[in-house]
Amino acid sequence: MPPHFGQMPSAAFGAALLTLTLATPATATPAAPRPAATGAPVAGTAPTRPVTLITGDRVAVRPGGGISVHPGPGRSRMTFHTQRSRDAIVVIPRDAVRPLAEGRLDERLFHVRTLLAGNEARRSDAVRVIVTPPAGRRLDRAALAARPGRAVRPLAAIGGLGVTAAGGRAAGELWRDLTAGTARGSVGRVWLDGLRRVSLDHSVPQTGAPAAWRAGFDGAGVRVAVLDTGVDATHPDLAGRVVAARSFGTDTGDPAVDTEGHGTHVAATVAGSGAAGGSRRGMAPGARIVNGRVCDGSYCEDSAILEGMHWAVAEQGARVVNLSLGADDLPGTDPLEQAVNELTARHGALFVVAAGNSGGLGMVGSPSTADSALSVAAVDRAGDVARFSAKGLREDGAVKPEIAAPGVEINAARSGHSPGSGPYVSMSGTSMATPHVSGAAALLAQQHPDWTGAQLKTALVSHARPTDGVPVHAQGAGQVDVARAIGAGVQPLAPSVNFPRQEWPHDDDRPVGAPLAYRNPGPAPVTLALRLDMATADGRAASPGMFTLSTDRLTIAPGATAEVAVRADTRIDGALGDFAGAVTATAGDSTLRTPVGLQRDSERYDIRVTAVDRTGRPGNGVAFVTDAQGGTRLVVARAADQGPTTRLAKGTYTVLGASVSAAGDDDSGAWLAIPAFTVARAGVLALDARPARPIDVRVPHADSEPATLYLDTLLTDRPNPVSISTLYVSADDTPMYTAQLGPDRDARALRSMLHVERASGEAHDRRARPYRYHLAWQFDRRFPTGFDRDVAGAELAVLTTDVADLGAGSGYRGVAAEWSADQGGLMFIGSRAPRPVMLTEYFYSGTPRLRWHGATWEGDDPGDFLAEYQGAPLRYRAGRSYFEQWNRGVLAPALGPDQPAVGQLGNVMGVNAGALHFDGARRVGTTRGTGTITLRRDGRLIGESTDSMVEFPVPPGAGRYQLDVTARRPDLTIGTETRLRWTYALAPGGDDEPVFAPVTAVRYAPALDSANSTAAGRTITVPVRVEKQLAATRLGAVTVQLSYDDGRTWTDVELTGRNGRYSYTTTNPAAAGFASLRATVADRAGNTTEQTILRAYRIR
């Protein structure tokens, strides 16, 4: 389940233009191989996005889905196990296998897309974790103390720590402290400090609040904490209502500055006075708001939420805490769920939490899934459950959500710091439903000042009004009705009855029962008529006798309690899956509902996961288990107890995984494939490394050293293609071992590629040119059990690679093998080399379909390269020689029908400035630097942004635009600044029809040496080419100017040529320096380009 939104966005442009139209896959522009070929341009211009793993290793996700893995400091010999599919990238270092197997690491710490989303939201690549102690113990905080690069915050709600490590070195030090240092014994589990997302005129009367007001209850004296994006306390509806405010986590902003508007809207729904509009009062206008700003924008760090939760109840005395936020519900109890349960028990507060907006069954978000939380669904004005509202049940069959409230088009206070105008704004989402229930709880808390949060929850749930025909899975007990709750007599003593999951098979199930007690506070006996109705989510009633009550009538004496037994007998034949319903208790015109939940498990079996290393000793293991639909789950094996057990549905799976020695090294481990693992009964999944054999590849250079082995396996028969691989980085001759466990007939859907790298090593003559081997073989319908091969010189293609210096002085050169159109993405494997450098590269392509992608990275830090360039896919033929130049200027924009940068879809103008940086060979690049994009229409400013990809809302109809794009790259020696000004006329097409602007760009091709320079005093001829985004553009006047003083003065040059292809001849100055270039282009329709490149090339 993706993180759910508290506020449902309206239909918008989204990323349609930028990601679907402006960027094409990295393999979209094939080039025929030929000697001296550099290849065609590669479209796809999103920048490479690096993430740092908790181990200190870096993973860079490149345009088109390729990745590169860079071991952290001191980790040169490390193995990485990866899984890639349409939705996921998982990278697990070998030394993380043991703590994963022992349950001490959160699996999300290695989910690259999750980490990327967090980095982009925070605009930071720092590693952020939450460290919790083992049950009943305390953390050794001194062992995890702050130090350079590490920040530590106490999390009193759970007795843990929030730890931030900035950079790969600091992350590596934290990893060593957690796994091998003195802190190890006191650490129970390390969690990702994940992100949650923030998920009234007609709505308040819909809840019965006016009746509570008339009864004298408006929430006076009750504090409600709103942990959200902040609350604008200056709004008239909230004037005087905010009694405490504080920001948490890394967000140090003013808690009263709510730029998102979400928290202000929520707070006004709880306790707004309606002063700005008269009729828009909140649920409990007499309540007071405790404002905890735990979200920076729409994203909220787990650690910040934990700090805010503790502050709200332990320091500010909030009786009700509103959490209109959430994220995926993980197996077990996550830190926020733990905090909800413990703070509820310790302080008696009620946490009211949004169920989430993911919409599907079984998709209720955390922390609303905590046992003590009151999970809230959203309904519309008619009481129907909103399309987006997440449905239950919880993973174990417990009822979530438990109650519903209005959450569609809720009109409430607009923060003065948020976009828009006027005092009110309409929002939809379970985030909007949640404060209705929090306000109802405040009314009830005023009436019953001695009640605990659990009692408030029970009263609200039991008096909810159900919508006919809607399953409990979607609405819980029904819509909140505080009028009924404040007038209640008899009360149940529990909000719900949840049975333990009944596992397959069911013929040996034992009947289970749970008591449901009621209390009668009145002076007269009360007799309840009882009924139990249970059904599946699609409305199929439970089989007769599967769910029963011990009695259908229950008499309760005055001031006494009585109970009925709720019973389930899942031996009775019937449907499988999640059953939910309610015990309905009726006395006169009073009705109470208690939700009931049970999961009657589908056919699944216990599978124990074990690992054995090559010597036959018990080991640790990690494996990716993929079902027939392509769904992949991670399972682990522990050396200590040869477990644990996982439950798998009946069926056949493909398993790829690693068996690692108990010591955690690779000396006796192996990478294994089980093509067909059939689950039809309880059994054992054995990762047995004993049959494994080594991979041994020999090349003509006897002094070569092993560098990297990459074994990628594609599951070709899944509707969702899955790629699972291992990356073995070696510093010596220790081979990687592999084995297929099972016959070839089971491996018909497997296709594997082995990519082996060898390189010149320490024994290589430093005066000779360094070399590297790139070797790849494909295995169809089998997985290799070892591999032994001598590669002859005649089988190799030879590439001479001339890499120029852009100012970094060093960098990396790498390649990726594209061997299948279905592969999960490219894996770039690189080696470090000085700049400039001339390399000899040898290629062996074990299949005619194989193509190679080249790339360069400039700088020493894999997480912060100065620049990087990616080439087109090329085939290198055995026996032929090739030559390529990389990193040559002029670094300039490139355009074409296959490389658009500016376009309009509906009333949104999309600009992809990342499409405007290419090297002299027209390879797409990204660089470190700063820039701005500014759009004007008909002389009026539309918007300005510092992002490289941006969308500007524009007025309807045709207009004349001026688009200014500036990019500054101070770390490079050439191309230090590029400025573009485009003026063009454009009219939108249909809503689903993008149109592209008639813009142009100018490219130059001087002959430059490896320092990107040309000799002082030399006469040179420079080819010039004008590229068009639209092929139909008819060019008019073109001019070019030169400057040798960084643009202070300019000199015209004389162009020769026509139709977009020109050249000029000039004599370089006698003194060293730089040449800058400025060009203007006009087309015959009046559209113009002004393009300036400072320090386009060096003169020396």
Secondary structure as GFF3:
##gff-version 3
##sequence-region A 1 1100
A	DSSP	pi_helix	16	21	.	.	.	ID=ss1
A	DSSP	beta_strand	49	52	.	.	.	ID=ss2
A	DSSP	beta_strand	58	61	.	.	.	ID=ss3
A	DSSP	three_ten_helix	63	65	.	.	.	ID=ss4
A	DSSP	beta_strand	67	70	.	.	.	ID=ss5
A	DSSP	beta_strand	79	85	.	.	.	ID=ss6
A	DSSP	beta_strand	89	93	.	.	.	ID=ss7
A	DSSP	three_ten_helix	94	96	.	.	.	ID=ss8
A	DSSP	alpha_helix	97	101	.	.	.	ID=ss9
A	DSSP	three_ten_helix	107	110	.	.	.	ID=ss10
A	DSSP	alpha_helix	112	122	.	.	.	ID=ss11
A	DSSP	beta_strand	127	132	.	.	.	ID=ss12
A	DSSP	three_ten_helix	141	144	.	.	.	ID=ss13
A	DSSP	beta_strand	150	155	.	.	.	ID=ss14
A	DSSP	beta_strand	160	165	.	.	.	ID=ss15
A	DSSP	alpha_helix	168	179	.	.	.	ID=ss16
A	DSSP	three_ten_helix	184	186	.	.	.	ID=ss17
A	DSSP	beta_strand	189	192	.	.	.	ID=ss18
A	DSSP	beta_strand	195	198	.	.	.	ID=ss19
A	DSSP	alpha_helix	203	206	.	.	.	ID=ss20
A	DSSP	alpha_helix	209	214	.	.	.	ID=ss21
A	DSSP	beta_strand	223	228	.	.	.	ID=ss22
A	DSSP	three_ten_helix	236	238	.	.	.	ID=ss23
A	DSSP	beta_strand	242	247	.	.	.	ID=ss24
A	DSSP	alpha_helix	262	271	.	.	.	ID=ss25
A	DSSP	beta_strand	288	293	.	.	.	ID=ss26
A	DSSP	beta_strand	295	296	.	.	.	ID=ss27
A	DSSP	beta_strand	299	301	.	.	.	ID=ss28
A	DSSP	alpha_helix	302	310	.	.	.	ID=ss29
A	DSSP	pi_helix	311	315	.	.	.	ID=ss30
A	DSSP	beta_strand	320	323	.	.	.	ID=ss31
A	DSSP	beta_strand	325	326	.	.	.	ID=ss32
A	DSSP	alpha_helix	335	347	.	.	.	ID=ss33
A	DSSP	beta_strand	350	354	.	.	.	ID=ss34
A	DSSP	beta_strand	374	379	.	.	.	ID=ss35
A	DSSP	beta_strand	403	406	.	.	.	ID=ss36
A	DSSP	beta_strand	410	413	.	.	.	ID=ss37
A	DSSP	beta_strand	424	427	.	.	.	ID=ss38
A	DSSP	alpha_helix	430	447	.	.	.	ID=ss39
A	DSSP	alpha_helix	453	462	.	.	.	ID=ss40
A	DSSP	alpha_helix	472	475	.	.	.	ID=ss41
A	DSSP	alpha_helix	482	486	.	.	.	ID=ss42
A	DSSP	beta_strand	491	492	.	.	.	ID=ss43
A	DSSP	beta_strand	497	498	.	.	.	ID=ss44
A	DSSP	beta_strand	512	519	.	.	.	ID=ss45
A	DSSP	beta_strand	526	536	.	.	.	ID=ss46
A	DSSP	beta_strand	547	549	.	.	.	ID=ss47
A	DSSP	beta_strand	553	556	.	.	.	ID=ss48
A	DSSP	beta_strand	561	568	.	.	.	ID=ss49
A	DSSP	beta_strand	577	587	.	.	.	ID=ss50
A	DSSP	beta_strand	590	600	.	.	.	ID=ss51
A	DSSP	beta_strand	604	612	.	.	.	ID=ss52
A	DSSP	beta_strand	619	626	.	.	.	ID=ss53
A	DSSP	beta_strand	632	637	.	.	.	ID=ss54
A	DSSP	beta_strand	645	649	.	.	.	ID=ss55
A	DSSP	beta_strand	651	661	.	.	.	ID=ss56
A	DSSP	beta_strand	670	679	.	.	.	ID=ss57
A	DSSP	beta_strand	683	688	.	.	.	ID=ss58
A	DSSP	beta_strand	693	698	.	.	.	ID=ss59
A	DSSP	beta_strand	704	715	.	.	.	ID=ss60
A	DSSP	beta_strand	722	729	.	.	.	ID=ss61
A	DSSP	beta_strand	737	740	.	.	.	ID=ss62
A	DSSP	three_ten_helix	744	747	.	.	.	ID=ss63
A	DSSP	beta_strand	750	760	.	.	.	ID=ss64
A	DSSP	beta_strand	771	780	.	.	.	ID=ss65
A	DSSP	beta_strand	787	790	.	.	.	ID=ss66
A	DSSP	three_ten_helix	793	795	.	.	.	ID=ss67
A	DSSP	beta_strand	797	803	.	.	.	ID=ss68
A	DSSP	beta_strand	810	818	.	.	.	ID=ss69
A	DSSP	beta_strand	827	834	.	.	.	ID=ss70
A	DSSP	beta_strand	837	845	.	.	.	ID=ss71
A	DSSP	beta_strand	851	858	.	.	.	ID=ss72
A	DSSP	beta_strand	867	870	.	.	.	ID=ss73
A	DSSP	beta_strand	881	886	.	.	.	ID=ss74
A	DSSP	beta_strand	902	905	.	.	.	ID=ss75
A	DSSP	beta_strand	908	912	.	.	.	ID=ss76
A	DSSP	three_ten_helix	913	916	.	.	.	ID=ss77
A	DSSP	beta_strand	924	927	.	.	.	ID=ss78
A	DSSP	beta_strand	930	937	.	.	.	ID=ss79
A	DSSP	beta_strand	940	945	.	.	.	ID=ss80
A	DSSP	beta_strand	949	953	.	.	.	ID=ss81
A	DSSP	beta_strand	959	968	.	.	.	ID=ss82
A	DSSP	beta_strand	977	986	.	.	.	ID=ss83
A	DSSP	beta_strand	995	996	.	.	.	ID=ss84
A	DSSP	beta_strand	1000	1004	.	.	.	ID=ss85
A	DSSP	beta_strand	1013	1014	.	.	.	ID=ss86
A	DSSP	beta_strand	1019	1028	.	.	.	ID=ss87
A	DSSP	beta_strand	1035	1043	.	.	.	ID=ss88
A	DSSP	beta_strand	1051	1052	.	.	.	ID=ss89
A	DSSP	beta_strand	1056	1058	.	.	.	ID=ss90
A	DSSP	beta_strand	1061	1067	.	.	.	ID=ss91
A	DSSP	beta_strand	1073	1083	.	.	.	ID=ss92
A	DSSP	beta_strand	1088	1099	.	.	.	ID=ss93
###
